[in-house]
Amino acid sequence: MLTTAFALVFFYAPVDADQGIIQKIFYVHVPLAIVALCGFVAGGIFGLMHLRTRDRRWDMRSYVTIHLSIVLAVGVLITGSIWARASWGQWFVWDEPMLVVFLIVFLLYATYQPLRFSIEDPEKQSRYASVFAITAGAFVPLCFGAVRMAEGLTHPQAATMTTSGPASVSQTFLISLIGMALLFVTLCKYEMASKNATFKLRALRRRLAGEDDDFAAPVARSAAPQL
């Protein structure tokens, strides 16, 4: 899907009359942003499920989705800065609500992992992380809903750009969005599989270490001199 999307971006979607070829970064920047924000919200939903069920699997899903969403958010800031520099002559426009709000959301979630791993107790760690994920996940739609209602936005709106242009623009954007979402889901599955394998390996090592101790103790006692 991503290969198809990139092919459509360069060979099917038209070149913007005002911005030129640099506008094509829109097909990467906006899908990254949408998927990252949806991942943050999904992390909050998974955190809520963890608090309700006390199932550690929900906590792990929340951690993985938030972790990967942070990675995508870095990509959003990088591609957005490149686009802003080419279009507005500045790397970042501080009086633009959309940009500032996304930066605030990113900085908020940047504290997630330090907060999580500063707690040693596994139960408290997962519980506090879930509370953070729920609170921050509710913060995301509230902030961007308020930005949408603001006036005088400089930042181009994805809905306007995809509906006001030719059909090739909306089709290319849709395929790019689907490809980015599939990439996110695939990465989540790979990371979940990796962490599950790591946990099973640690449990097996602890079990083997315990069996070795149980075996070594009788041997040591039998080898000790009888007084």
C-alpha positions as CSV (number, residue, x, y, z in Angstrom):
1,M,0.0,0.0,0.0
2,L,2.8,2.4,0.8
3,T,4.6,1.6,-2.4
4,T,1.4,2.2,-4.3
5,A,0.8,5.5,-2.4
6,F,4.3,6.8,-3.2
7,A,3.9,5.9,-6.9
8,L,0.6,7.8,-6.9
9,V,2.2,10.8,-5.2
10,F,4.9,11.2,-7.8
11,F,3.2,10.0,-10.9
12,Y,-0.6,10.5,-10.4
13,A,-1.3,13.4,-8.0
14,P,-1.0,16.8,-9.7
15,V,1.7,19.3,-8.8
16,D,0.3,22.2,-6.7
17,A,0.1,25.4,-8.7
18,D,1.2,27.6,-5.7
19,Q,3.7,25.4,-3.7
20,G,5.0,23.2,-6.4
21,I,6.6,19.8,-5.8
22,I,7.0,20.5,-2.1
23,Q,3.3,20.2,-1.6
24,K,3.5,16.5,-2.2
25,I,4.9,16.1,1.4
26,F,1.3,16.6,2.4
27,Y,0.7,12.9,1.5
28,V,3.2,11.8,4.1
29,H,2.8,14.6,6.8
30,V,-0.9,14.5,7.2
31,P,-1.3,10.6,7.3
32,L,1.5,10.5,9.8
33,A,-0.3,13.1,12.0
34,I,-3.7,11.4,11.8
35,V,-2.4,7.9,12.6
36,A,-0.2,9.3,15.5
37,L,-3.1,11.1,17.1
38,C,-5.4,8.0,16.6
39,G,-2.7,6.0,18.3
40,F,-2.6,8.3,21.2
41,V,-6.3,8.0,21.7
42,A,-6.2,4.2,21.2
43,G,-3.5,4.1,23.9
44,G,-5.9,5.8,26.3
45,I,-8.7,3.3,25.4
46,F,-6.3,0.4,26.1
47,G,-5.3,2.0,29.4
48,L,-9.0,2.2,30.4
49,M,-9.5,-1.5,29.5
50,H,-6.4,-2.3,31.7
51,L,-7.9,-0.4,34.7
52,R,-11.2,-2.2,34.2
53,T,-9.9,-5.7,33.7
54,R,-6.4,-5.6,35.4
55,D,-5.2,-7.6,32.4
56,R,-1.5,-6.8,31.7
57,R,-2.1,-7.4,28.0
58,W,-4.1,-4.2,27.7
59,D,-1.3,-2.3,29.5
60,M,1.2,-3.7,27.0
61,R,-1.0,-2.7,24.1
62,S,-1.3,0.8,25.5
63,Y,2.4,1.1,25.9
64,V,3.2,-0.1,22.4
65,T,0.6,2.1,20.6
66,I,1.8,5.2,22.5
67,H,5.5,4.3,22.0
68,L,5.0,4.0,18.2
69,S,2.7,7.1,18.1
70,I,5.6,9.1,19.6
71,V,7.9,7.9,16.8
72,L,5.3,8.9,14.2
73,A,4.9,12.2,15.9
74,V,8.6,12.9,15.5
75,G,8.1,12.3,11.8
76,V,5.2,14.7,11.7
77,L,7.3,17.5,13.3
78,I,10.2,16.8,10.9
79,T,8.0,16.8,7.7
80,G,6.0,19.7,8.9
81,S,9.1,21.8,9.5
82,I,10.4,21.0,6.0
83,W,7.0,21.9,4.5
84,A,6.7,25.1,6.6
85,R,10.2,26.2,5.6
86,A,9.5,25.7,1.9
87,S,6.0,27.3,2.0
88,W,6.3,30.0,4.7
89,G,10.0,30.6,4.9
90,Q,10.1,29.6,8.6
91,W,10.8,26.2,10.2
92,F,8.0,26.8,12.7
93,V,5.2,29.4,13.0
94,W,4.5,30.0,16.7
95,D,1.3,31.9,16.2
96,E,-0.3,29.0,14.4
97,P,-2.6,27.0,16.8
98,M,-2.5,23.7,14.9
99,L,1.3,23.5,15.0
100,V,1.6,24.6,18.6
101,V,-1.1,22.2,19.9
102,F,0.6,19.3,18.1
103,L,3.9,20.3,19.7
104,I,2.3,20.4,23.1
105,V,0.7,17.0,22.6
106,F,4.1,15.6,21.6
107,L,5.9,17.1,24.6
108,L,3.1,15.8,26.8
109,Y,3.6,12.2,25.6
110,A,7.4,12.6,25.6
111,T,7.0,12.4,29.4
112,Y,5.2,9.0,29.2
113,Q,8.2,6.7,29.2
114,P,10.2,8.6,31.8
115,L,7.1,8.6,34.1
116,R,6.5,4.9,33.5
117,F,10.0,3.6,34.0
118,S,10.6,5.8,37.0
119,I,8.3,3.4,39.0
120,E,9.8,0.1,39.9
121,D,6.7,-1.7,41.2
122,P,5.2,-3.4,38.1
123,E,1.6,-3.0,39.4
124,K,1.9,0.7,40.2
125,Q,3.8,1.3,37.0
126,S,1.1,-0.2,34.8
127,R,-1.7,1.5,36.8
128,Y,-0.1,5.0,36.7
129,A,0.8,4.6,33.1
130,S,-2.8,3.7,32.3
131,V,-4.1,6.8,34.2
132,F,-1.7,9.0,32.2
133,A,-2.7,7.4,28.9
134,I,-6.4,8.0,29.6
135,T,-5.9,11.6,30.7
136,A,-3.6,12.4,27.8
137,G,-5.8,10.5,25.3
138,A,-8.8,12.6,26.3
139,F,-6.7,15.8,26.0
140,V,-5.9,15.1,22.3
141,P,-9.4,15.4,20.8
142,L,-10.4,18.3,23.1
143,C,-7.4,20.3,22.0
144,F,-7.7,19.7,18.3
145,G,-11.5,20.2,18.5
146,A,-10.9,23.6,20.0
147,V,-8.3,24.4,17.3
148,R,-10.8,23.5,14.6
149,M,-13.2,26.0,16.0
150,A,-10.6,28.8,16.1
151,E,-10.5,31.5,13.4
152,G,-7.7,32.7,11.3
153,L,-5.9,29.5,10.8
154,T,-2.8,29.6,8.6
155,H,-2.3,25.9,8.6
156,P,-3.9,24.2,5.5
157,Q,-6.8,21.9,6.4
158,A,-6.6,18.3,5.1
159,A,-10.3,18.1,4.5
160,T,-10.3,21.3,2.4
161,M,-7.2,20.2,0.4
162,T,-8.7,16.8,-0.4
163,T,-12.2,17.9,-1.3
164,S,-11.5,21.1,-3.2
165,G,-9.0,19.6,-5.6
166,P,-9.3,17.0,-8.3
167,A,-10.2,13.4,-7.5
168,S,-6.6,12.3,-7.9
169,V,-5.7,14.3,-4.8
170,S,-8.3,12.6,-2.6
171,Q,-7.6,9.2,-3.9
172,T,-3.9,9.5,-3.4
173,F,-4.4,10.9,0.1
174,L,-6.8,8.0,1.0
175,I,-4.4,5.3,-0.1
176,S,-1.5,7.1,1.7
177,L,-3.6,7.2,4.9
178,I,-4.5,3.5,4.6
179,G,-0.9,2.6,3.9
180,M,0.3,4.5,7.0
181,A,-2.4,3.0,9.2
182,L,-1.4,-0.5,8.0
183,L,2.2,0.3,8.7
184,F,1.3,1.3,12.2
185,V,-0.7,-1.8,12.8
186,T,2.1,-4.0,11.5
187,L,4.7,-2.3,13.6
188,C,2.4,-2.7,16.7
189,K,2.1,-6.5,16.0
190,Y,5.8,-6.9,15.6
191,E,6.6,-5.1,18.8
192,M,3.9,-7.0,20.7
193,A,5.3,-10.3,19.4
194,S,8.8,-9.2,20.4
195,K,7.8,-8.2,23.9
196,N,5.8,-11.4,24.4
197,A,8.8,-13.4,23.3
198,T,11.0,-11.4,25.7
199,F,8.7,-12.0,28.7
200,K,8.4,-15.7,27.9
201,L,12.2,-15.9,27.7
202,R,12.6,-14.1,31.0
203,A,10.0,-16.4,32.7
204,L,11.8,-19.5,31.3
205,R,15.2,-18.2,32.6
206,R,13.7,-17.6,36.0
207,R,12.2,-21.0,36.0
208,L,15.4,-22.7,35.0
209,A,17.3,-20.7,37.6
210,G,14.9,-21.9,40.2
211,E,15.2,-25.5,39.2
212,D,19.0,-25.2,39.2
213,D,18.9,-23.9,42.8
214,D,16.5,-26.7,43.8
215,F,18.9,-29.2,42.3
216,A,22.1,-27.6,43.6
217,A,20.9,-27.5,47.2
218,P,20.6,-31.3,47.7
219,V,23.8,-31.9,45.9
220,A,25.6,-29.4,48.1
221,R,24.1,-31.1,51.2
222,S,25.1,-34.6,50.1
223,A,28.6,-33.4,49.3
224,A,29.0,-31.8,52.7
225,P,31.0,-33.8,55.3
226,Q,29.0,-35.7,57.8
227,L,30.0,-34.7,61.4
